[in-house]
Amino acid sequence: PCASRTLLSLRLQRNGLNDDAGLRVMGALSAGRAKALTSLDLASNHLGVETAKALDVAFAGCPSLTALDLTDNLLHSQGGCAVARSLGKGSSALTTLRLGQNFLCEDVDTYAFSADAIEALAAALGQPSSAVSSLSLERNRICGVEWKFHAGVWAYDGTYSAVAIHALAGALVMRRKATAAASAGGRVLPLHVELTGNFVRPE
């Protein structure tokens, strides 16, 4: 098919898409068939690690893409790391990234807690080359605990960890330093992070 010069927004949320379908979407985008695309919504599907691994070629084929919504999928820790690698290449114009409800701190094979994805995302977003200004990480159990109903009572489940929070704080520090080091008139690098439902403690 010929390239679309008019497609600006593509919404495929709640379509039951798995990785096979996700790879087809990424393949079409990487072929440069939607170079004018600015917004891609893939929320509430069944997309996992393989789709995340293909994001870098999709970014290359969509140079105008500024908003990506992957909320409520199955990326897990490995998928989150793949997203971070794509961002770390510094070629994306992405400003808004939504990754809420993706089990980002859970290993896809063992289901054990892992902060690897958050640490990788923080490292990528802390770079001066990152254009992302809004990151949504709600309900990803990034502190290692969640609120569960068991035996008739609500209680915390899991062991608390602040590793992911410290990594995100480090990204903010890196951005502040990059802004301070920029020459007069250089761009400011704000970063809004949504952490709703992660049970971040005061400490």
Phi, psi and chi 1 to 4 in degrees:
 res  aa     phi    psi   chi1   chi2   chi3   chi4
   1 PRO       -  152.1  -20.9   31.4      -      -
   2 CYS   -74.7  158.2   61.7      -      -      -
   3 ALA   -67.9  143.0      -      -      -      -
   4 SER   -91.1  123.9  172.0      -      -      -
   5 ARG  -100.5   -1.4  -62.2  178.7 -179.2  177.4
   6 THR  -116.6  -13.2   57.0      -      -      -
   7 LEU   -73.1  111.9 -178.1   62.9      -      -
   8 LEU  -103.6  -29.8  -61.3  178.3      -      -
   9 SER  -139.5  134.6  177.2      -      -      -
  10 LEU  -128.5  118.3  179.1   59.4      -      -
  11 ARG  -115.8  114.3  -58.6 -177.9   64.7 -174.6
  12 LEU  -124.1   25.2  -66.9  171.1      -      -
  13 GLN   -68.2  150.9   75.1  -86.2   28.5      -
  14 ARG    56.2   49.3  -63.3 -174.1 -179.8   88.3
  15 ASN  -119.4    8.0  -88.0  -68.3      -      -
  16 GLY    66.7   25.9      -      -      -      -
  17 LEU   -71.0  130.1  -56.7 -179.1      -      -
  18 ASN  -102.3 -171.1   58.2   16.1      -      -
  19 ASP   -64.7  -31.9  -89.7  -21.8      -      -
  20 ASP   -60.1  -46.3  -72.3  -21.2      -      -
  21 ALA   -68.9  -38.8      -      -      -      -
  22 GLY   -61.4  -40.7      -      -      -      -
  23 LEU   -66.3  -33.5  -71.3  174.5      -      -
  24 ARG   -65.8  -41.6  -71.8  177.5  179.5  -88.9
  25 VAL   -63.9  -47.3  172.9      -      -      -
  26 MET   -62.0  -38.2  -63.7  -59.6  112.4      -
  27 GLY   -64.1  -42.3      -      -      -      -
  28 ALA   -64.4  -40.8      -      -      -      -
  29 LEU   -69.0  -38.1  -63.5  178.0      -      -
  30 SER   -68.5  -21.5   66.8      -      -      -
  31 ALA   -78.3    0.9      -      -      -      -
  32 GLY    78.0   26.9      -      -      -      -
  33 ARG   -87.1   -2.9  -64.4  173.0 -177.8  168.9
  34 ALA  -144.4   56.6      -      -      -      -
  35 LYS   -66.2  -21.3  -70.0 -173.7  175.9 -178.5
  36 ALA   -90.8   -2.9      -      -      -      -
  37 LEU   -60.8  128.7 -170.8   70.5      -      -
  38 THR  -112.5  -21.4   60.8      -      -      -
  39 SER  -138.6  128.7  176.9      -      -      -
  40 LEU  -127.6  118.7  176.5   61.1      -      -
  41 ASP  -112.7  110.4 -172.7  -13.7      -      -
  42 LEU  -119.4   25.7  -64.7  170.5      -      -
  43 ALA   -66.9  154.1      -      -      -      -
  44 SER    57.4   52.3  -59.5      -      -      -
  45 ASN  -124.4 -154.6  -76.8  -65.9      -      -
  46 HIS  -125.1   37.2  -53.4  -66.3      -      -
  47 LEU   -77.7  139.1  -56.3  174.8      -      -
  48 GLY  -128.4 -147.0      -      -      -      -
  49 VAL   -61.4  -42.5  178.6      -      -      -
  50 GLU   -64.1  -39.7  -64.3  -52.6  -47.8      -
  51 THR   -63.7  -42.5  -62.2      -      -      -
  52 ALA   -61.3  -38.0      -      -      -      -
  53 LYS   -65.3  -24.1  -72.3  179.8  177.9  178.8
  54 ALA   -90.9    1.5      -      -      -      -
  55 LEU   -65.3  -32.8  -82.4  173.7      -      -
  56 ASP   -62.9  -39.1   54.9  -11.8      -      -
  57 VAL   -73.1  -30.5  -68.3      -      -      -
  58 ALA   -67.1  -41.7      -      -      -      -
  59 PHE   -59.1  -41.7  -73.2  159.1      -      -
  60 ALA   -64.1  -33.4      -      -      -      -
  61 GLY   -84.2  -11.0      -      -      -      -
  62 CYS  -126.5   73.3  -60.5      -      -      -
  63 PRO   -64.8  -14.4   25.3  -36.1      -      -
  64 SER   -98.9   -0.7  -59.8      -      -      -
  65 LEU   -66.9  120.2 -172.5   67.5      -      -
  66 THR  -115.9  -16.9   57.9      -      -      -
  67 ALA  -134.2  126.5      -      -      -      -
  68 LEU  -130.4  123.7  173.8   62.7      -      -
  69 ASP  -114.7  111.3 -167.9  -14.6      -      -
  70 LEU  -116.7   21.3  -73.1  167.2      -      -
  71 THR   -54.6  142.6  -57.1      -      -      -
  72 ASP    60.6   55.3 -169.0   20.8      -      -
  73 ASN  -126.1 -157.5  -84.5  -74.0      -      -
  74 LEU  -128.1   47.7  -56.8  169.3      -      -
  75 LEU   -69.5  -36.5  -62.2 -173.6      -      -
  76 HIS    57.0 -174.1  -70.6   85.7      -      -
  77 SER   -62.8  -43.2  177.7      -      -      -
  78 GLN   -64.6  -38.2  -71.5   87.2  -24.0      -
  79 GLY   -67.9  -39.0      -      -      -      -
  80 GLY   -62.7  -39.2      -      -      -      -
  81 CYS   -64.4  -37.3  -72.3      -      -      -
  82 ALA   -65.9  -40.2      -      -      -      -
  83 VAL   -61.3  -43.1  173.7      -      -      -
  84 ALA   -61.4  -40.6      -      -      -      -
  85 ARG   -62.9  -39.1  -75.2 -167.2  -67.9  -87.4
  86 SER   -63.7  -42.5  -63.3      -      -      -
  87 LEU   -67.9  -35.0  -65.6  174.0      -      -
  88 GLY   -67.1  -15.2      -      -      -      -
  89 LYS   -74.1  -14.7  -66.8 -176.7  177.2 -179.9
  90 GLY    73.3   11.4      -      -      -      -
  91 SER  -101.5   -1.4   59.3      -      -      -
  92 SER   -89.8  143.4  171.3      -      -      -
  93 ALA   -92.2    6.9      -      -      -      -
  94 LEU   -56.7  130.3 -153.3   65.8      -      -
  95 THR  -115.2  -25.8   59.0      -      -      -
  96 THR  -124.7  124.2  -59.6      -      -      -
  97 LEU  -132.0  119.8  177.5   60.6      -      -
  98 ARG  -112.2  116.1  -58.0 -172.6   61.9   83.8
  99 LEU  -127.6   21.7  -63.5  173.4      -      -
 100 GLY   -63.2  151.1      -      -      -      -
 101 GLN    54.6   56.6  -58.9  176.3   69.2      -
 102 ASN  -128.6   11.9  -97.7  -68.4      -      -
 103 PHE    54.8   38.7  -54.6   97.2      -      -
 104 LEU   -63.5  -22.0  -69.9 -176.1      -      -
 105 CYS  -106.8   28.8  -73.5      -      -      -
 106 GLU  -129.9  125.7 -175.5  177.1  -75.3      -
 107 ASP   -64.8  134.0 -173.3  -81.0      -      -
 108 VAL   -67.4  -23.8   70.8      -      -      -
 109 ASP   -97.2  -43.5  -62.6  -47.3      -      -
 110 THR  -102.2  -15.2   66.5      -      -      -
 111 TYR    66.7   10.5  -55.4  111.8      -      -
 112 ALA   -76.8  155.3      -      -      -      -
 113 PHE   -67.3  138.4  172.3   78.6      -      -
 114 SER  -149.7  131.5  170.6      -      -      -
 115 ALA   -95.1    8.9      -      -      -      -
 116 ASP   -56.0  -44.2  -70.6   -6.8      -      -
 117 ALA   -65.4  -42.5      -      -      -      -
 118 ILE   -67.0  -40.3  -54.5  -58.3      -      -
 119 GLU   -63.6  -40.7  -69.9 -176.8  -62.7      -
 120 ALA   -67.5  -41.9      -      -      -      -
 121 LEU   -63.6  -42.7  -74.2  165.5      -      -
 122 ALA   -61.5  -42.1      -      -      -      -
 123 ALA   -63.4  -41.6      -      -      -      -
 124 ALA   -67.8  -42.1      -      -      -      -
 125 LEU   -75.6  -17.9  -62.6  177.6      -      -
 126 GLY   -80.1   -7.9      -      -      -      -
 127 GLN   -79.2  144.6  -61.2  -58.2  -46.1      -
 128 PRO   -59.1  -25.2  -23.9   34.3      -      -
 129 SER   -76.0  -13.9   57.7      -      -      -
 130 SER   -74.5  131.1  173.5      -      -      -
 131 ALA   -97.3   -6.6      -      -      -      -
 132 VAL   -64.1  126.0  175.0      -      -      -
 133 SER  -116.4  -11.3   58.8      -      -      -
 134 SER  -137.5  120.3  179.2      -      -      -
 135 LEU  -127.2  123.6  172.4   66.7      -      -
 136 SER  -105.5  122.7  -64.7      -      -      -
 137 LEU  -128.1   24.5  -65.8  171.9      -      -
 138 GLU   -62.1  144.7   70.8  -85.3   11.5      -
 139 ARG    53.1   53.2  -64.4  179.5  178.0   83.7
 140 ASN  -118.2    9.8  -91.0  -57.7      -      -
 141 ARG    54.4   40.4 -160.8  177.4 -179.3  179.6
 142 ILE   -71.3  -11.9   68.7  172.7      -      -
 143 CYS  -101.1    7.7  -69.1      -      -      -
 144 GLY    83.7   -1.6      -      -      -      -
 145 VAL  -127.7  158.1  -65.1      -      -      -
 146 GLU  -146.5  165.2   60.8 -176.9  -27.0      -
 147 TRP   -97.8  116.2 -164.7 -122.2      -      -
 148 LYS  -126.9  150.9  -80.7 -170.1  172.9 -178.5
 149 PHE   -99.3  116.6 -172.0   75.1      -      -
 150 HIS  -143.2  133.9  179.3   70.2      -      -
 151 ALA    53.2   39.1      -      -      -      -
 152 GLY    84.6    2.4      -      -      -      -
 153 VAL  -135.7  152.8  -63.7      -      -      -
 154 TRP   -89.5  135.7  -73.9   96.2      -      -
 155 ALA  -156.2  160.0      -      -      -      -
 156 TYR   -70.0  140.8  -75.8  113.3      -      -
 157 ASP  -123.1  128.1  177.8   65.1      -      -
 158 GLY   111.6  179.6      -      -      -      -
 159 THR  -113.6  127.2  -58.4      -      -      -
 160 TYR   -66.0  138.9 -174.9   81.3      -      -
 161 SER  -140.0  136.7  170.0      -      -      -
 162 ALA  -105.7    8.7      -      -      -      -
 163 VAL   -58.1  -48.0  173.1      -      -      -
 164 ALA   -65.2  -40.1      -      -      -      -
 165 ILE   -64.2  -41.9  -65.3  -61.4      -      -
 166 HIS   -63.0  -36.9  -75.9  -60.2      -      -
 167 ALA   -64.5  -42.3      -      -      -      -
 168 LEU   -66.0  -39.3  -69.5  170.4      -      -
 169 ALA   -62.2  -37.9      -      -      -      -
 170 GLY   -62.9  -36.5      -      -      -      -
 171 ALA   -63.5  -39.9      -      -      -      -
 172 LEU   -64.2  -39.3  -66.1  173.3      -      -
 173 VAL   -65.1  -42.5  171.2      -      -      -
 174 MET   -61.4  -40.1  -70.0  172.4   66.9      -
 175 ARG   -67.0  -39.9  -74.1 -149.5  166.2 -164.5
 176 ARG   -63.3  -42.4 -175.8  175.9   62.4 -165.8
 177 LYS   -65.5  -39.6  -71.7 -178.9  176.9  178.8
 178 ALA   -64.5  -39.5      -      -      -      -
 179 THR   -66.1  -42.3  -60.2      -      -      -
 180 ALA   -65.1  -32.2      -      -      -      -
 181 ALA   -83.0  -13.0      -      -      -      -
 182 ALA   -67.3  149.8      -      -      -      -
 183 SER   -69.6  167.2   58.2      -      -      -
 184 ALA   -55.5  130.3      -      -      -      -
 185 GLY    89.1   -0.8      -      -      -      -
 186 GLY   -69.3  157.5      -      -      -      -
 187 ARG   -73.5  141.8   66.6 -175.6 -176.7  126.8
 188 VAL   -80.8  147.6  178.5      -      -      -
 189 LEU  -117.5   73.7  -58.3  169.5      -      -
 190 PRO   -72.8  156.1   30.8  -36.8      -      -
 191 LEU  -145.9  115.5  179.0   59.9      -      -
 192 HIS   -99.1  126.1  169.8   80.7      -      -
 193 VAL  -120.0  124.0 -177.0      -      -      -
 194 GLU   -94.4  119.9  174.1   61.9   61.9      -
 195 LEU  -122.7   20.3  -65.8  172.6      -      -
 196 THR   -53.8  137.5  -60.1      -      -      -
 197 GLY    75.4   23.4      -      -      -      -
 198 ASN  -111.4    2.9  -81.1  -63.8      -      -
 199 PHE    54.3   50.1  -61.4  100.2      -      -
 200 VAL   -72.3  123.5  179.2      -      -      -
 201 ARG   -87.2  158.7  -65.8 -179.3 -179.9  175.2
 202 PRO   -55.4  -36.2  -27.6   35.5      -      -
 203 GLU   -70.6      -   61.3  -89.8   25.1      -
